Amino acid sequence: MIGLDEYYKLILIGILYLVYEKSLDILKELLARVAEQEDKVSQPFYQRYYTALLKHVLAVACDSSQVHVAGLTYYAEVLCALFRAPEFSIKVPLNMENPQQSNIDYIYESIGSDFQNHFDNMNADQIRIIIKGFFSFNTEISSMRNHLRDFLIQIKEHNGEDTSDLYLEEREAEIQQAQQRKRDVPGILKPDEVEDEDMR
């Protein structure tokens, strides 16, 4: 008989290697169900699998041969769920080496480092805006889809002239508006997140 941990691992491997949209639908459903579970079930799942899932989905989404225009919405839905979890569902530390670090800061650092290593055409400000957008648009699928599309365009422009700086100001303004909309809804942000969010 296999343990619960091995069971989860086998399920996740199966999901991640299914074909495109079906895999993303199943993953989206799994994330929704995990978020609804009691902490004794959901929190160990997040601690063990969240970071790997996030990195895997981002890696596949960044591979232009994997994402087709029709699939952007599927990826946006899953990315919304993944970037919503640290704000609303995950209570355990994701960074086991530094459990005092906030999960959002850990994700910024971890994903930022990965992006810096893989996308040498992007500077630190561009990467910061991309990650900030993933968090800011985590409740708006269409905005997440547009943000993901813009990110993929930046990746593709790597071989040509880099015009991505032309979009930074517009993206920053859109992100600020999304954050303000979230702040305007009472209770959507935790009290300790309201002050810290402006510092990112």
N, C-alpha and C positions, 0 to 999 in steps of 0.2 A: 504494500500500500504506500502511495506517495503522500508526502506531507503537503500542507496547504501552500507553503512557499513554492514548492516544486510545481504544484498544480497551477498557480498563478503564472509562473514562468512559462510553462508549456502553452497556456492559453495566449499569453502575450506574443510569444514567438509565432504561433499560428496566425494570430490577427495581423501582425506586422508584415507577414509574407503573403497575404492574400492579394487579390488583384484590386488595385486602385480604389474605386468608389466603395465597393462592398467592404473592404478592409477599413476604410475611414468611417463608414456608417457604423460598423461594429465597434470600433474604437470610441467613437462619439457616444454610443449607447453605454459602453462599459464605463467611461468616465462619468457619465450622468448617474449611473447606478452606484458607483463608488461614492460619489458626492452625497448620495442619499443615505448611506450606511451609517451605523453607529461608529463613533470614534475608534472603538477597539478593532473594527474591521478596516475602516478607511485609512486611518493614519499610518499603520504599518505598510499598507499598499503604497501610499504616497511616498513614504520614506524610502522604500525599496525600489520602486519602479518609476516614479514621476520624472526624475531628471533624465533617465535613459529614454523614456518615451518622448519627452520634449525634444531632446537632441535628435532622436531618430526621425521624428516627423519633420523637424526643420531641415535635416539633411536631405530627406526625400523631396521636400517642397522646394529646396534650393537647386535641385538637379533638374535642369530645364528639360531633360529627356523624359522625366517622370511626370511632370505636371503639364497637363494640357489645359487650354482655356476653360473647357467645360468642367475640369476638376478643381479649379480655383475655389469655388464655393465650398466644396467638400473640405478642402484643406483649411479654409477660413473658419468653418464651423468647428473643426477639431482644434485649431489654434485658439479660437475663442475659449473653448472648454479648458484647454491646457493653461492658458494665461489667466483665466479666471480663478482657477484652483488655488494658487498661492494667496490671492486676495480674500477669498471667501471660504475655502474648505480646508486647506492644509494648515494644521496647527503644530505639527512636529517639525523639528529642524531638518532641512534637507542637506545642509553642509555638516556632515558628521565630524569633520576635522575642526570646525569652528561653530559649535551649536548656538553660540550667542549671536551670530550674524543673522540678520533677517533673511527670510527666504527670498524675498524680492531682490534684495541686494546680491544674494548669492547667485540668483538666476541672471541678473544683469552682468555680473563678473564672468560667470561660466559661459554664457552664450556670447557675450562680448569678446571673450578670449578666443572662442571657437571661430567667430566671424572674422576677427582680426587675422587669425592664422590662415583662413581659407580664402578671404577676399582682400587681397592686397591692394586692390584699387579703391578701397573705402577707407576713409580716415576715421578717427575716433568719434568725431561729432556725428558723422553719418551713421555709424553703428549705434551710437547712443540714441539717435532719433528713431532708428528702426526698432530697437528693443522697446523704447518708450511707447512707440505706436502699438506694438503687440499688446502691451498692458493697457493702454488707453482705449483701444478699440475692442477689448475683450467681451463687451456686451452688445456690439454692433457688427453683425456678420457682413453686411455690405461694405462697411468702412474697413473691416479687417481684410476683406477680399481686395479692395482697392489698394490698401497698404501693402499687402502681399504682392500684388501685381507690380506696384512701383518698385518694390524691393527686387523682384525678379528682373525688371527692366534694368535696374542699376547693375545687376550681376551680368546681364547680357552685354551691356555697354562697355564692359571691361576690355573687350577687344577693339573698341573704337574710341572715339574722343569721349572723355569723361564729362558729361553735362549734369551729373547728379546734384552738384552744388546749387544749381538753379532751382531745384525743388525743395531744398532744405527749409527755406523760410515759410513756404506754403504748408509744408508738412508740419512744421513746428506750430503754426497757427491753428491748424486743424486739430492737432493733438491737444493743444491748450483748450480749445473749445470742447472737445470730448471730455477732458478732465473736469472742466467747469460744469458740464452737464451732469457728470457723476456726482460732483460735490453738491449740486443743487437738489439732488434727490436725498431726502433725509434717510440716514441709516445705510446708504449704499457703501460708504467708506467707514472703516473703523476710526474712532477718534484719534488713535495714534498715527494713522496714515495721512490724515488731513494736512498736518504740518510738514511731514517728511516728503510728501509727494512733490512739493514745489522745489525741493532741492535737487531733484533728478534732472 
